[in-house]
Amino acid sequence: MSTILVTGANRGIGLEFVRQLKAKGHRVIGTARRPSDAPELGKLADKVIGLDVTELASIEALPGPLGGEGIDWLINNAGISSQTKSIATMDAADLRRVLEVNAVGPIMVTKALLPLLRKGAGKKVVNISSQLGSIANNTGGSTYGYRASKSALNQLTVCLSNELKPEGFVCVAMHPGWVRTDMGGPNATLSPEQSVSSLVKVIEGLGAGDSGRFLNYDGQALPW
C-alpha cells in the first residue's frame, strides 16, 4: 500500500484518481479549496485537506495535518483553463492567474511536501499537464494562457527531475487525454474512468529511466 496525495481532488479527474486508488487499497489524501463543498471526496479519501494553490500560506500549511507522514506519490492535478482565445482579447489578469494555478502552484506544492516525499518509498511526482503545452504540436494557437501554463509546468517538471533524480525520484508530466469533465466538456473522447485507469497503470510502471518525460495517458511519449 502506498500513501498518495492528489491535489484538486474534489471533482473530475482528481476525484476519479481518489476513487480508483482507494479501490486498489492505497491510502489517499485529497485536497480541495473548500473541503466542506466536497462531500464525495470526504467519503472516499482517508484525509481531506484544504488547499488553495494560489495562496503561499495555504501551500506552506499543507504538511501540517500530515503529521510527518511519508508520501509515496504526489499527483499535482489542480488546474484551471483560460479565457483568452486571441491576442486581441488577451487579459493580463487571466494570464497571470492561469500561470499561477497551473505552473507556480504545482512546483510550490512539491517544494512544501519534499521532506515528506523524501520519507516515502515511491518518490513519484506526477504533474498533470496537457498536450496543449506541446510547442511542437501547437499549430492552431488559441487558449494562450492554458498552453503557456502547461509548457511552463513541463519545463519545471524537467528541472525537478534533473535535480531530484540522484535521490531516486521519478518526476513526469502527463497528458490525461481529452476528458469529459467540467473543463473538457461533454464532447470529449474519454470518460474520467477511462483516463484515470490508463494514467494509474502508467504511473505504477514508471521507473528511473522515465523521469523527466512528457507522457500521454497511454504511456506514449509526447513532443515538447
C-alpha positions as CSV (number, residue, x, y, z in Angstrom):
1,M,0.0,0.0,0.0
2,S,1.3,3.5,-0.9
3,T,0.3,6.8,0.5
4,I,-0.8,9.1,-2.3
5,L,-1.7,12.8,-2.2
6,V,-3.9,14.2,-5.0
7,T,-4.5,18.0,-5.4
8,G,-7.7,19.3,-6.9
9,A,-9.4,16.1,-5.8
10,N,-13.0,17.5,-5.3
11,R,-14.2,16.7,-8.8
12,G,-13.3,15.4,-12.3
13,I,-10.0,13.7,-12.8
14,G,-8.8,14.4,-9.3
15,L,-11.8,12.7,-7.7
16,E,-11.6,9.8,-10.0
17,F,-7.9,9.3,-9.0
18,V,-9.0,9.1,-5.4
19,R,-11.8,6.6,-6.2
20,Q,-9.6,4.3,-8.2
21,L,-6.5,4.5,-6.0
22,K,-8.7,3.7,-2.9
23,A,-10.1,0.7,-4.7
24,K,-6.6,-0.5,-5.2
25,G,-6.0,-0.4,-1.4
26,H,-3.9,2.7,-1.2
27,R,-4.1,5.4,1.5
28,V,-5.2,8.5,-0.4
29,I,-5.1,12.1,0.8
30,G,-7.1,14.6,-1.3
31,T,-7.0,18.4,-1.3
32,A,-9.8,20.8,-2.2
33,R,-10.1,24.6,-1.9
34,R,-13.2,24.2,0.2
35,P,-13.5,20.7,1.8
36,S,-16.9,21.5,3.0
37,D,-18.1,21.7,-0.6
38,A,-16.6,18.3,-1.5
39,P,-18.8,15.7,0.3
40,E,-18.0,12.9,-2.2
41,L,-14.3,13.4,-1.6
42,G,-14.9,13.3,2.1
43,K,-16.5,9.9,1.8
44,L,-13.7,8.4,-0.4
45,A,-10.4,9.9,0.9
46,D,-8.6,8.8,4.0
47,K,-7.9,12.5,4.7
48,V,-9.1,15.8,3.1
49,I,-7.0,18.9,3.5
50,G,-8.0,22.4,2.4
51,L,-5.5,23.8,-0.2
52,D,-5.6,26.9,-2.4
53,V,-2.6,26.6,-4.7
54,T,-2.6,30.4,-5.4
55,E,-2.0,31.1,-1.7
56,L,1.5,30.6,-0.4
57,A,0.3,30.4,3.2
58,S,-2.1,27.6,2.3
59,I,0.6,25.7,0.5
60,E,3.1,26.1,3.3
61,A,0.5,24.8,5.8
62,L,-0.2,21.7,3.8
63,P,2.3,19.4,5.5
64,G,1.0,20.3,9.0
65,P,-2.1,18.0,9.0
66,L,0.0,15.1,7.7
67,G,2.0,14.9,10.9
68,G,5.2,13.9,9.3
69,E,3.7,11.0,7.3
70,G,5.7,10.0,4.3
71,I,4.2,10.4,0.8
72,D,4.9,7.9,-1.9
73,W,3.2,9.6,-4.8
74,L,2.3,13.3,-5.3
75,I,-0.2,13.9,-8.1
76,N,-0.4,17.6,-8.9
77,N,-3.8,17.6,-10.6
78,A,-5.3,21.0,-9.6
79,G,-5.7,23.3,-12.6
80,I,-7.9,25.7,-14.5
81,S,-8.5,26.7,-18.1
82,S,-8.0,30.2,-19.6
83,Q,-10.4,32.5,-21.3
84,T,-8.0,34.2,-23.7
85,K,-8.5,32.9,-27.3
86,S,-6.7,35.5,-29.2
87,I,-4.1,38.3,-28.8
88,A,-7.0,40.8,-29.3
89,T,-8.7,39.6,-26.2
90,M,-5.6,39.0,-24.1
91,D,-6.2,39.7,-20.5
92,A,-3.2,40.1,-18.2
93,A,-5.0,39.1,-15.1
94,D,-6.3,35.9,-16.7
95,L,-2.9,35.0,-17.9
96,R,-1.3,35.6,-14.5
97,R,-3.9,33.5,-12.7
98,V,-3.7,30.6,-15.1
99,L,0.1,30.5,-14.8
100,E,-0.1,30.8,-11.0
101,V,-2.6,27.9,-10.7
102,N,-1.2,25.6,-13.4
103,A,2.6,26.1,-13.1
104,V,3.6,28.0,-10.0
105,G,1.1,26.1,-7.7
106,P,2.3,22.6,-8.5
107,I,6.0,23.4,-8.1
108,M,5.4,25.2,-4.8
109,V,3.3,22.3,-3.5
110,T,6.1,19.9,-4.4
111,K,8.6,22.1,-2.6
112,A,6.4,22.2,0.5
113,L,5.9,18.4,0.5
114,L,9.5,17.5,-0.4
115,P,10.6,16.4,3.1
116,L,7.6,14.0,3.2
117,L,8.2,12.8,-0.3
118,R,11.8,12.0,0.7
119,K,10.5,9.9,3.5
120,G,8.2,7.9,1.2
121,A,9.2,4.8,-0.7
122,G,7.6,5.6,-4.0
123,K,9.2,9.0,-4.7
124,K,7.0,9.7,-7.7
125,V,5.8,13.3,-8.7
126,V,3.2,13.4,-11.4
127,N,2.3,16.8,-12.8
128,I,-0.9,16.6,-14.8
129,S,-0.1,18.6,-17.9
130,S,-1.8,18.7,-21.4
131,Q,-0.8,18.1,-24.9
132,L,-1.7,21.7,-25.5
133,G,1.5,22.5,-23.6
134,S,3.5,21.0,-26.5
135,I,5.2,23.7,-28.5
136,A,5.9,21.3,-31.4
137,N,2.2,20.4,-31.7
138,N,0.9,24.0,-31.4
139,T,-0.4,24.6,-34.9
140,G,-3.7,26.4,-34.0
141,G,-2.8,29.0,-31.4
142,S,-5.8,29.9,-29.1
143,T,-6.0,29.3,-25.3
144,Y,-2.9,31.3,-24.8
145,G,-2.8,31.2,-21.0
146,Y,-3.6,27.5,-20.7
147,R,-1.0,26.5,-23.3
148,A,1.7,28.7,-21.8
149,S,1.0,27.4,-18.3
150,K,1.3,23.8,-19.3
151,S,4.5,24.5,-21.2
152,A,5.9,26.1,-18.1
153,L,4.8,23.2,-16.0
154,N,6.6,20.8,-18.4
155,Q,9.8,22.8,-18.0
156,L,9.5,22.9,-14.3
157,T,9.0,19.1,-14.3
158,V,12.2,18.6,-16.2
159,C,14.1,20.9,-13.8
160,L,12.7,19.0,-10.9
161,S,13.6,15.6,-12.5
162,N,17.2,16.7,-13.1
163,E,17.6,17.9,-9.5
164,L,15.9,15.0,-7.7
165,K,16.9,12.1,-9.9
166,P,20.0,11.3,-7.9
167,E,17.8,10.8,-4.9
168,G,15.7,8.2,-6.7
169,F,12.8,10.4,-7.6
170,V,10.7,9.9,-10.8
171,C,9.1,13.2,-11.9
172,V,6.9,13.2,-15.1
173,A,4.4,15.5,-16.9
174,M,1.3,13.6,-18.1
175,H,-1.5,14.4,-20.5
176,P,-4.7,12.9,-19.3
177,G,-6.4,12.9,-22.7
178,W,-9.5,14.9,-23.7
179,V,-11.7,14.0,-20.8
180,R,-15.4,14.6,-20.2
181,T,-15.1,16.9,-17.2
182,D,-16.3,20.5,-16.5
183,M,-13.1,21.7,-18.2
184,G,-13.1,19.1,-21.1
185,G,-16.8,19.4,-21.9
186,P,-19.4,16.8,-22.8
187,N,-17.9,16.1,-26.3
188,A,-14.6,14.9,-25.0
189,T,-13.5,11.4,-26.1
190,L,-12.6,9.9,-22.7
191,S,-14.6,9.4,-19.5
192,P,-12.7,10.2,-16.3
193,E,-12.8,6.5,-15.5
194,Q,-11.0,5.6,-18.8
195,S,-8.4,8.4,-18.4
196,V,-7.5,7.7,-14.8
197,S,-7.4,3.9,-15.3
198,S,-4.8,4.4,-18.0
199,L,-2.9,7.1,-16.1
200,V,-2.7,4.9,-12.9
201,K,-1.4,1.9,-15.0
202,V,1.4,4.1,-16.4
203,I,2.3,5.7,-13.1
204,E,2.5,2.2,-11.5
205,G,5.0,1.2,-14.1
206,L,7.3,4.3,-14.0
207,G,10.9,3.7,-13.5
208,A,14.1,5.7,-13.1
209,G,14.5,6.0,-16.9
210,D,11.1,7.7,-17.2
211,S,12.0,10.7,-15.0
212,G,11.7,14.0,-16.9
213,R,9.5,12.6,-19.7
214,F,6.3,14.1,-21.1
215,L,3.8,11.2,-21.5
216,N,0.4,10.6,-22.9
217,Y,-2.2,8.9,-20.7
218,D,-1.4,5.6,-22.5
219,G,2.3,5.9,-21.8
220,Q,3.4,7.2,-25.3
221,A,5.9,10.0,-25.4
222,L,4.7,13.4,-26.4
223,P,6.8,16.0,-28.1
224,W,7.9,19.1,-26.2
